[in-house]
Amino acid sequence: MAKNKRHPWLKGIVGSWVGWQTVKYVSQHPHFLRDLKHSVKNYAQAISDFGDALQSLRLNTAQMKVEIKKSEKTFNEIQQSVDRFQYKLEPRMAKISASIAMAFTLAACGSKTVATTSGGKITQDEYYSSLKDTSNGKQVLQEMIVNKVLEKQYGDKVTKKVVDKQYNAYKDQYGSSFKDILASNGMTEASLRKQIRSNALLKEAVKDNDKISSSDLKKEWKSYQPKVTVAQILVSKKSTAEDVIKQLNDGKDFAKLAKKYSTDSSSKNKGGKIAPFDDTNTTLDSDFKDAAFKLDEGKYTTKPVKTQYGYQVIKMLDKPAKGKMSDHTKELKERIWNKDMSDAPTLRKVITKVLKKGNVTIKDKDLKNVLDEYLGNSSSSSTSSK
């Protein structure tokens, strides 16, 4: 697909009150878990049936295939963004479960009873002690600490306006499907905004702690390609693409042909025009980008371009000259910082610097090593704030 979409998403954390009420309900209704097991089994079958129906729908129409490809591409980008900010690749649902438990236990640790059984009761102290020994429990605490420190150090740099701008960009890209896509990914508008803010805070930390040298800029300049704007016509058959090119050669209008032939519903009514992109774009097909960058302004591809979505005819609408490096310093820095946001060693160094400034003290001796990944053996002691 020729749409450039990036959607960093993360499932919202359920409130501790819900977790407590669930435990309370289970203790009062001993047959609940048995009934729940049957319900989950039936639900899983329903999901499986729905998947079969969806697969059938995919096979029935070429347009649906295109939309599914777009969704898969977007979901991969979302997953990469989520994994990047969470620092470790652990199952997201396990993290959410641990988050619920950790939020609850940290908020109200003590001798209150969490559950009762014929063999005795389970207190909050016992629950917390068991939880903190798990890898998920430690991971959640680590992320909570990092988030708190990032918010303290860079919160004033990430304004509501910044979050709104990114949020509205996502909303505009999906249009009327926005809420449905949120729901299908287990997201809410609030949780999306929260994830946007988290990523923005992390990027501010990268910009502050990862200094860029002149040699870094020169290296980036070599591969720099200014953003270009193109229009495209996507079809499923090579013969259709060849017919479109023949009509263009005969003087037919590209925009009218896009509206008539293109299967890309997001661009066909805009003359085939898509959002500007440069060489750093990771959501467009590489063959599509290569063919586009070879075109001069006003020219179109004289042969169909085969991509993972079908066959495309591309026209270059705007191709700015590269110009001088000094005129693009800001863009070059942004490109470098964006690459750093996907580089694990760089992120680790940045988080280490942030934590050293954060005056972090681990009060529980059993969790004293929770930040060793970043601070080595010093995580059990307080670091001075700068």
N, C-alpha and C positions, 0 to 999 in steps of 0.2 A: 504494500500500500504506500501511497505517497504522502501520507499524513505524518506529521512529526508530533508525537505525543509522549509525554513523560508524566508519569503520575506516581509520585511517591506516596504509598498508602500504608496504613498500619491499623489493625483491628483495635477498636476502643477497649479500654480496661473497664471491666464490670465493677461496680461499687462494692465496698466491703459489706454493706448492709445486706445486699443480695446473698452474698456468701454465707453470712451468719443466719439469715432466715432459712436458707436451704438446709444447713446443718440441723437447725432446730426442727424443721419439718420432718426430716428423715428420722430423727430420734423419736418423734411422736407417731410416726406411721411406719412400722416395721415392714409392711408389705410394699412400701413405695419403690424400693430398688428393684424388686422382682417385676412389678408392673412397668417400671421405667425401662427395664431390659427388653420386655416385649414391645414396648412403644418404639424404642430405638431401632429394634429389628425391623418393625413395620415401616418406620421412617426411612431406614436405609434402603429397603426394597422400593419404596416410592421414589427415592432419589435415583436409584438404578433405572427404574422405568422411565423417569424423566430424562435421564441421560440417553437412553435408547431412542426416545422420541426426538430429542434434540439432534442426535446423530442423523436420524432419518431426514430431519428438516435440512440439515447441512447438505445432504446428498441430493436434495430435490431442486436446489437453486444455486446457480453460480454466484449470484449476489450475496447469498448468505455465507458462502465460503469466504468471500472477500471480507465480510464483516467479522467473521470468526478469526481470520488471520490477523486482522487489526487488533482484536481483543487479546489474542494470545501474545502478540508483540508488546502491547501495552502492559499486560500482566507481568511479562518478564522484566520490563523496565521498573515496574512497581516493586517487584520482589527484590531486584538489585538494590534499589534505594532503601528498602526496609532493612535488608541484610547489612548494608553499609553502615547504617546508623546504629544497628544493634550489636555490631562488632563481632558477633559470633554467629555461626550458622547452626542454630538449634531449632527444633520444631516450634513454629509460632504458637500453636495451641498449647504446648507444654509451658511456654513462657507466660501465656495469658493466665493459665491456671495458677502458676506460681505467683504471678502478680496479684491475683485476687487474694491468695492466702497470705502473701507477705504484707499487702496493704492492711489486711484485717489484723494480723498478729502484731504488727508494729504499732497500730493505732490503739490497741487495747490489750497488751500483754498483762497477764496476772494470773490469779488463781481461779477465775471464773470458769465454769464448765462449758466446754465446747460440745460434748456429746456424752451420753450415758449408755452403758450396755449392761448385760447381765454379769459381765466380768468386771465391771467397775466403770468409773467415769474418766473422761479425757479432758484435761484442763488446758487453758490457753498456754500456760508455761510449757506443758508437755508437747503441745502442738508446735509451738515456736521452736523448741529444742530439736524436734525431729525435722522440721522444715529447713532450718538453717544448715543442716548437714548435707542437704541435697545440692546438686550442681545448679538446678534451676533456681533454687532459693538464693544462692550466692550470686548467680547471674543477674537476677532482678535487683538485688541490693546494689550491685555494681552499677547498673544502668541508672538506678534512682540517684545515686551519688553523683554520677557524671552529669545527669540532667540538671540537678540542683546547682552544681558548680557552673555549668554553662549558662544557666539562666541568670545567676548572680553576676557573672563577668560580662555577658554580652546581651542581656535582656533589653537594655535600653537602645541597642542598635537594630533590633528586630521589632519594628513598629507594627501596629495593626494594619497600616497602609500596605506594608510589605507583604503581609500574609494575605490580605484581601486581593492584592494584585495577582498573586500566584493562584489563589483559589478561583478567582473569576476567569483566569486563563484556562484552567481545567474545565470550568463550567461551560465556557463558550465552545470549547473543543467538542464536548459531548452533546451540547444542546438539550433537546427534550429528553434524551436518554440518561442524563446526568444522575438523577435520583435513582433510577433503576440500576445503574451500574454501581452506585454506592451500595445499595442494598444487596446486590448479588455478591459483593465482596465483603459483606459484613461490616460495612462502614457507615458512619453518620457524617453529617456536615461538620459537626463539632470535632469528631475524631480526625477528619481530614485536615481541618485547620490546625489541630494540635500537632499532627505530623509535619505539616508545612513549617510550622514554627520550629520544631525540633531540628529539622534539616537546615533551616536558615541559621539557627544558633551554631550548629556544628560548622557551617561554612564560614561564619564570622570568626570562629576560633582558628580555622585553617588560614584564613586571610591574615589574621593577626600574628600567627606563630610560624608560618611557613614563608619565609622571605624569598623574594624572587630577584635573581641577579641579572646583570646585563647579558651574560652568556645564556641564561635560561630564555630570555626574550629573543635572542638571535636564533636559537635553536627552534623555538616555536614559530618564528617568522618564516622559516624555510618551508614549513608545511601549511602556512596560513592561506586560506582561501576565503575571501569576503563572502558574505551571505548573498546567494543568488535567489531570484524568484522565477519560477517556471510554472507553466500550465501543462496538464497532462490528460491524456485520454486513455482510460484503462478498458481493455476488452478481453474476452476469454479465448478468442481464436486469432491465430496469426493472420489468417486470410482477411478477417475483419479489419485488423490493424493496417494491413497492406492496402485495403480499399480506402481507409481513412486517409492514408498518405497520398494515394492517387488523387483523391478529391482536393487535398491541400495543394498538390501540384497544379491542379486545374483552377486554383484561385479561390476555393471555398474558405469560409471564415472558420478559424480554429474553434472559437467559442461556441458557435452554432453546432459544429460537429461534436464537440464535447458534450453538449446538452443532449444530442441525439443518440450518440453511441456509447458514451462512457458508463461503466457499471459502478463507478465510484460516486455514491450518492452524496458524499460530503463536499465534492468539488465540481460535479457536472453542471450545477446551476450557477456556478461562479466562473464559467468559461474554462473550467479545468484548473483554475489557479489554486495553488497550495501555499502554505506558509513558507517564508524564506528559510533557507538552510545553508549550512556551510559544511566543511569537510569533517567537523567533529560530530555531526549528526549520526546517531547509532540506530535510529528507528526506520530510516529509509533503506530500501534494498541497495546493496553496494553497486550492482550493475546499473541501477537507475541513476545513482549519483555520478558514477563514472561517465555515463552517456550524457548527462546534463552538463557537467563541467566542461565537456569538449565543445559544446555549442557556443556559437557567437550570438550576441543579442539579436533577437528577431528571427533566428533560424530554428528549424525543427528537425527532428531525427528523420532521416530518409529511409531507415529500415526499422521495423518493429523491435522494441527493446524487450527481451524476455526476462521477466522477473518471477519471483515466487508467487505473485498474485495473478499472473497472466501475461498479456502483451501490452506494452505502453508506447504511446507516441508522445514525445516531449517537445515543448517549445520554450525557448529561453526568452523571458520577458524583461529581466533586468540583471545585468552582470557588471557590477562596479569594478573598476580597475583596482589592482592591489595597492598601488600607491607606495608611500614611504613608511618604513617601520615606525618612525616617530609619530606618525598620525594614528597609529593603532595600538599604542602602548596599553591603554585600558582594556581593549578587547583581548590582547595577548595575555594579559594577567588573568583575566577571567577564564580564559581557556585553560591556563595552567592550573588555576585553583579548582576548576571543574574536574580536571584529570586527577588532581590530588584527592578529591572527594571519593574517588574509586580505588585509591591506592592504600592498601591495608598498612604497610610499614609507615607511610606518611601520617595516616590517621592515628596510629599508635603513638608516634612521637608527639603529635599535637595534643592528644588527650593527656599524655604524661605531663606536658608543660602546664596544661590547664589545671590538672589535679594538684600539682606542686604549688600553684598559686591559691588553691582553694581552701587551705586551712582545714584539711580533712582529718578527723580523728575517729578511729574505729573503737567504740566503747566495749564491744563484746569480744573477749579474748579468743573465742572460738571462730570469729570471723576476721581476725587480725590480718590474714593474708589475702583478703578478698580483692585487694587492689595490686597484688604483686605483679600482675601482668603489665602494669604501667609503672609502678613505683618500686619494684623489687622488694627488699625486706623492710622498707621504710614505711609501708602502708599502715603499720600498727601504731605509728606515732603521728602527732600533729605536725603539719607542715605550715610554715609561716606564710601569711597572706601578704602579697606584694601590692 
